[in-house]
Amino acid sequence: MVGFLTRLFSPQCRSPLLSVYADMSVTCKEYYNPNQSMLELVFAPAEEWISCSDSEIIDATLKELAKLFPDEIAADQSKAKILKYHVVKTPRSVYKTVPGCEPCRPLQRSPLEGFYLAGDYTKQKYLASMEGAVLSGKLCAQAIVQDYELLAARGKKTTLAEAAAR
Ligand SMILES: Cc1cc2nc3c(=O)[nH]c(=O)nc-3n(C[C@H](O)[C@H](O)[C@H](O)COP(=O)(O)OP(=O)(O)OC[C@H]3O[C@@H](n4cnc5c(N)ncnc54)[C@H](O)[C@@H]3O)c2cc1C
């Protein structure tokens, strides 16, 4: 996009349509460009958009951006101009938090001995997010460390039993 947004990153608070968006030419040094913006924007929830054409999605995006950045962007592209775009549709990309779903989230220590789970969907205090994924990994590692001696002792017993059976 020709034109430069000074906005770095937005959480879901300014727009009912765009869940998060960032100007990658500002936030990532790999995309740094003082003259152009490379925007990454996420529609969420996207149920009503997933079947729309790319051009309908781009039109809606521009209209929304024009509301958010009226000085830089106009829906008819009379201000910033789109040079290139790519629409990616990923259905079911994050789990949907609906009433009653919390008890369905599994613990990191599974009912199967020696089998552990990590991922944003597992039980931790955040929803589907990078923070949730990291925290689940920490909780998973903690559970493994806590169980290590027990598992190691079981492993030794199994090895001894295997040796005795030979
Ligand atoms: C478009 C989009 C925008 C987002 N924006 C944000 C944001 O701004 N901030 C934020 O905090 N979070 C955001 N999220 C959510 C965040 O990306 C996820 O919550 C996080 O990546 C989850 O991490 P994870 O490790 O649990 O799972 P994932 O990152 O999904 O990792 C799971 C991995 O397992 C692999 N896998 C799956 N099945 C198999 C299999 N059978 N065998 C081998 N490998 C397999 C997958 O390929 C994947 O690499 C966004 C998500 C999407 C989709």
The ligand as a Gaussian input file, in Angstrom:
#p B3LYP/6-31G(d) Opt

LIG

0 1
 C       -5.019000     -15.456000      11.660000
 C       -4.631000     -15.581000      13.113000
 C       -4.243000     -14.453000      13.819000
 C       -3.885000     -14.562000      15.139000
 N       -3.467000     -13.449000      15.798000
 C       -3.065000     -13.547000      17.062000
 C       -2.565000     -12.408000      17.748000
 O       -2.497000     -11.307000      17.207000
 N       -2.157000     -12.574000      19.029000
 C       -2.202000     -13.774000      19.657000
 O       -1.794000     -13.871000      20.816000
 N       -2.667000     -14.879000      19.034000
 C       -3.098000     -14.788000      17.757000
 N       -3.566000     -15.885000      17.112000
 C       -3.684000     -17.149000      17.874000
 C       -2.338000     -17.829000      17.973000
 O       -1.726000     -17.894000      16.702000
 C       -2.567000     -19.252000      18.492000
 O       -3.302000     -19.156000      19.703000
 C       -1.249000     -19.954000      18.776000
 O       -0.446000     -19.999000      17.606000
 C       -1.518000     -21.376000      19.236000
 O       -0.293000     -22.028000      19.406000
 P       -0.253000     -23.580000      19.583000
 O        1.179000     -23.953000      19.733000
 O       -1.237000     -23.998000      20.611000
 O       -0.839000     -24.164000      18.215000
 P       -0.350000     -23.919000      16.715000
 O        0.447000     -22.664000      16.595000
 O       -1.598000     -24.085000      15.887000
 O        0.651000     -25.118000      16.495000
 C        0.190000     -26.425000      16.255000
 C        1.171000     -27.055000      15.280000
 O        0.862000     -28.441000      15.178000
 C        0.948000     -28.793000      13.824000
 N        0.114000     -29.988000      13.645000
 C       -1.228000     -30.082000      13.653000
 N       -1.618000     -31.335000      13.465000
 C       -0.495000     -32.065000      13.352000
 C       -0.244000     -33.443000      13.148000
 N       -1.227000     -34.333000      13.061000
 N        1.043000     -33.839000      13.070000
 C        2.064000     -32.952000      13.192000
 N        1.880000     -31.627000      13.393000
 C        0.616000     -31.199000      13.466000
 C        0.440000     -27.592000      13.063000
 O        0.896000     -27.602000      11.734000
 C        1.063000     -26.457000      13.879000
 O        2.350000     -26.127000      13.423000
 C       -3.923000     -15.829000      15.781000
 C       -4.317000     -16.959000      15.067000
 C       -4.664000     -16.840000      13.750000
 C       -5.060000     -18.079000      12.990000

